[in-house]
């Protein structure tokens, strides 16, 4: 089958690999659309992420049609339209025509969305939902969300709004992204441009001149330091990027802050299939009930090396403009 693969020189190229055969507990999916994530290019550059490579075919989320199934699979039928986050549990990654995955991580695609919309959901949706669930927010908690119009950030904001949580301040970098948050339901005084001078002071002002209980950091590096500065003593720093700086760690330590690490890979590593199915089922129900909408997406191109390289560059250079990047198959 056609695929974009890592060659022996650790470079991506157009290629072919053997079409997978589903095991007894698996379904074979003809991929219709797949999503791109920062970890895709980070696996090529970052030694920590390189260790997570389990296949020469990268990619970890998709939507498609079941075309074969193993003898033990009873909950799906040939022709079912599905979506899933495969992590490292599939026969290969999603930069391919087909993938075989455990039926236990697959969920029926919501009927009211497209394959492209469905492929945009798994990674950002599960990350945002895990964050929301683990925080167990109280109505009085105050939350700062950095990078709020990215894939995870926008989904997290939607979950907050759907659950009637009001004490949130979010950062953006452009007027366009400010408008996106206003459309989601935030108010002008809840949105701060991170490019402004005296950013910590302006974030605190937006929070009634009080430090935040919780900082959900979706940017890392310099923004992790800003987030640490505006947290209260014994507050909570939520790390989703693994890009927290040394300076931020020192600030958090000195304040006695708790660091909550968010990782879907944890559940892939331990083969916790229920996490994947339960999370995507919850998200699917919210979408079908019109309580939240799927992420905005941009189709980069069809299955090809050119599409993959273009998407990676857009992610690296922060050119997504709040869109989830999608490849059609």
N, C-alpha and C positions, 0 to 999 in steps of 0.2 A: 504494500500500500504506500501511497505518497505520504511523505513526512518531512519536516525540517529537523535535522539531526545535528548532534555534536560529533564532529569527526575526531580522529586521533590526536589532532593538534589543538583540540579544545576550541574549535571554531564552528560556528553554525553553517550549515549548507543544505541545499535542497537534496533530498535523497529518497530512498525507499527502504522500508523494513517489512518484515513478515507480518501479515495480518494476524492479529491474535485470535486464539480460540478460547471461548469462555470455559472456565472450570465449572464444577457442579453448582457452586454457589454464586456464580457470576452471570452478568448479562453483557452481551456485545452491543456496543452503541455505535451507530453511524453518526459521527459528530456533525452537527449543523452549524454551530457557532462556538467559539471559545474566547475566553477573556485573558487579558494580560495583567500581570501584577509586577510591582517593583522587584520581588524576589526572583523573577525570571532573569532579569539582567544582572542582579546581584550575585546569582549563582555563577556567573561567568567572571566576576571580578573580586568577590569577597570570599576569603578562605573559609570563614564560618559557614557561609551559605553553600559553598562548593561541596561540603560534606553531606549535604542533604540530597545530592543528585543520586537517583536510583535508576535512571534510564537515560539513554542518549537523546530521547525525545522529551523536551521540557513542556511546561504548561500544566495547570492544575485545576481548571474549572471549565465546564462545558455544558452545552445542551445538545440534545439529539434524539434519535429514534432507536428503540431497541430492535435489533435485527436477528439476534439469536439469544438463547438463554440456556443456562445449565439445567441439569435434570432436577436439582433441588429447588429451583426457583418457581414459586407458585403465585407470588403477588403481582407479577407483571406479565403482560402478553406481548407477543411480537407486534410491532407497530405503535406501542405506547410512546408518547412524547414525554421526555424526562429532562431533568437537569441535575447536576451534582458537582460537588467539589471533590476531586479525586485524591488530592494530596499526593502522597507517594504510594497509594494503595492500588493503583491501576497497573495494567500490563505495560503501559507506556504513558507518556504525557499526552497533552491535548493538542500539540502541534502536529496532528496526524488525521487521517481519514476515519480511523476506527480506534476504539479503546475498549478493553474488557475490564470491568470493575465489579467488586462485590455488590450484589443486589441490595445489600443491607445499607449502602450509603446513597442509594438512588431514590429520588422523589419525583412524582408526576409533575410535569410543568403546569403552572397555573394556566387555565384555559384562556384567560383574558390578556395574556402577554405573548410576545413573539419569542422565537428562539434566541434572537439577539439580546432581547431584554433579559431572558432567563439566564443566559451565559454571563451576564454582567453581575449576577447576584451572589453566587456562592462565597467567594473569598471575602468581599466587603461585608456582605450580609451576616455571615457567621461571625466575623471579627467584631462587628458592631453589636450584634446580639449577645455575644459572650461578654463584652464589656458592660453592656447594660445589665445583664443578669447578675454578674458577679458584684457589681457596685451596690446593688440592693438600695437604691437611692431613697432617702427620706424627703418629704416635701420641703423641708427646711434647708436641705443641702444646696450649696452653691457650686456650680461646675463651670470650669473654663475648658473650651474645646479649641485646640489650635489646629490649623489646617482643615477647617470645618467644611470646605466645599470639595475636598477630595472624596474618593470613593467611600472609604470607611466613615469619614467625618460626616458627609451628607446623610448616609444611612443612619448613623448614630443620632444625628439631629432629628431625623424623621421619627425614630423610635421615642425620643424624648417628648416630641410634640404629640405623637399618637397616645402617649401615656400621660398627657396633661402636665408634664414637668415644665416649670416656668423659669426657674432660677439658673439660667445658662447665659454665658457670654462666649462669643465665638470670634475667632480672628480670620480675616481675609486679606488678600493682597491687591484687590482691584475692585473697581466700582461694579464690574460685571458680576464678580462673585458675591458682592454685597447684595445685589439684586436677586441672586439665586437664593440666598438665605431669607430675604424678605418674602420671596414667593413661597418658601417652605413654611413660613409662619412666625419667624423671629421679628423683633421690632428694631428700629434704627439704633436705639440706645443699648441693644444687646450685641452689636457688631462693631468690632474695632479693627482698623487697618494696621497690620503688623509693621508696615513700612513707616509709620509715624514715629516722630521722636518721642522720647520719654514713654516708651511703650508700657513698662510695668505700672507707672503712675496712672496711665489712661485705662489700663485693664482694671486696676483697683477702683478707680472712679466709676467705671461701668458697673461695678459690683457694690455700689453704695459705700465706697471707700473702706471696704473690708477685705481681708485676704480670703481666698477661696478655700472651700473644704476639699475640693477635688480638682485636679488638673488632668485632663485627657489629652496627652500630647501625641499628635499625629505628624509631627515635623521632625523633632529631634534637634541635635546639634545646638546652635545658638538659641533656638526656641525652647529647648529643654531647660536652659538656664533661666530664661524669662519666666517659664512656668514654675520653676522651683522658687523663684523670688517672690511670687505672688501667692504662694500657698501658705496657709496658716500653719502654726506649730502643730505637729502630729496630724497633718493633713495627708491626703492620698495623691500620689503621683501615678498615673496610669501610663505605662510604657508599652506602646504598640510598635514602635519602629526599631527598637534595639539600637538607636542612634543617640542615646543619652550621653552628654559630654561629661568629662571628668569633673569640671567645675560644678555642673548641675548635681552630680552625685555628692559632692562635698556639701553643697547648700542643703540638700535633702537630708543628709546624715546629721548635720548640725541642728536642723529643725526637728529631728526625730520623726521625719516623715516616713510613711509606708510606701513601698514601690510595688505596684501590682503589674506583673508581666502578663501580656495577652498574647497567646499563641495557639493557632489552630493546629500547628504541627504536633503539639503535645498529644492530641487525640488521634492523629495519624500514626505517630510513633507507637502508641499503645493499642492501636487497632480498635479504638473505641468507636465502633460504627454507629451506635445510638446517638452520639453527639451530632454526627453529620445529618442523619435522617431526622432527628428531632428538631434540630435547628432549622433546616431547610423546610420542614413541614410547617413549623411555626411561621416562618417568613411567607411561605406560600399562602397560608390561611389569611395572614394580614393583607396580602396583595389581593387575593380573591374577594376579601371583604371590603376592599377599597379604603383600608385604614392607613396604608402606606403605598407608595408607588415605587416601581423599580428605579435603579439609578439611571441618570442620563447616560447615553452611550454614543460612541463615535465608531463607525466601521472604518478600520484602517485599510483593509483590503482582503483578498481571499488567501487561502492557504498557500504560502510561499515564503521563501527566505526574505524577499524584499519587504513583505508585510511585517514579518517578525522584527527585522532590523529597524524598520521605521518606528514601530511601536516601542521598542526598547529605547530608542533615542528620544522619543516624545516623553516617556516616563522619566528618563534620566534628567532631561532639561525642563521638567515641570511644564509641559506644553499641552496638557490634557484639558485644561479649561473646565475642570469639574466633570469631565466625561470619563466613563469607563471605556477603555479601548477594547474593541472587539474584532476578531478575525472570523470571516465566514468560510465555510467549507463546502 
